[in-house]
């Protein structure tokens, strides 16, 4: 099955507990995304990604981390 990935550069917010962390969304598909955020933000493995330009939010699970980049799957 072919998974279509769209290259984007959109601002987003990672929301967990009472915290919000700014991020940049680099790629998106209907299954997940690749995002960049500060590696020092202590982002948990589960959070909500808010994409305000699309007026959407997604429950997410972290699949992989490397430096400031994360690959996430939409729950």
C-alpha positions in Angstrom: 0.0 0.0 0.0 1.4 3.4 -1.0 1.4 6.0 1.7 1.3 9.5 0.3 3.5 12.0 2.1 3.2 15.7 1.6 6.2 18.0 2.1 5.1 21.0 4.1 6.5 23.7 6.3 3.8 24.6 8.8 3.9 25.9 12.4 2.3 23.8 15.0 2.0 23.4 18.7 2.7 20.3 20.8 0.3 20.2 23.7 0.7 18.0 26.8 -0.2 18.4 30.5 -0.3 22.2 30.9 2.4 22.9 28.4 2.6 24.1 24.8 5.8 23.7 22.7 6.1 25.4 19.3 7.2 23.1 16.5 7.6 23.0 12.7 5.8 20.3 10.7 8.0 19.1 7.8 6.0 16.3 6.3 2.4 15.0 6.7 0.4 12.1 5.6 -3.0 10.8 6.8 -1.1 8.4 9.1 1.4 10.7 10.8 4.0 13.4 10.4 7.6 14.5 10.8 8.1 17.5 13.1 10.9 19.5 14.6 10.9 20.9 18.1 13.5 21.7 20.7 15.1 18.5 22.0 15.3 20.2 25.4 11.5 20.5 25.8 11.0 17.0 27.5 8.1 16.2 25.2 6.3 12.9 26.2 5.7 10.0 23.9 2.0 10.9 23.6 0.6 14.4 23.0 -1.8 16.5 20.9 -0.5 18.2 17.8 -2.3 21.4 17.0 -2.1 22.7 13.4 -3.8 26.0 13.6 -3.5 26.9 9.9 -5.7 23.8 9.1 -7.9 24.2 12.2 -7.1 20.6 13.2 -5.7 18.7 16.1 -4.3 15.2 16.2 -3.6 12.8 19.1 -0.1 11.5 18.5 2.4 8.8 19.5 6.1 9.3 19.0 7.6 6.6 16.7 11.2 7.8 16.5 13.3 10.7 17.8 16.6 12.0 16.5 17.9 15.4 17.8 15.2 17.9 17.2 13.2 15.8 14.7 10.4 13.4 15.6 8.4 11.0 13.6 4.9 10.7 14.9 1.9 8.5 14.2 -1.7 9.8 14.5 -3.7 7.8 17.1 
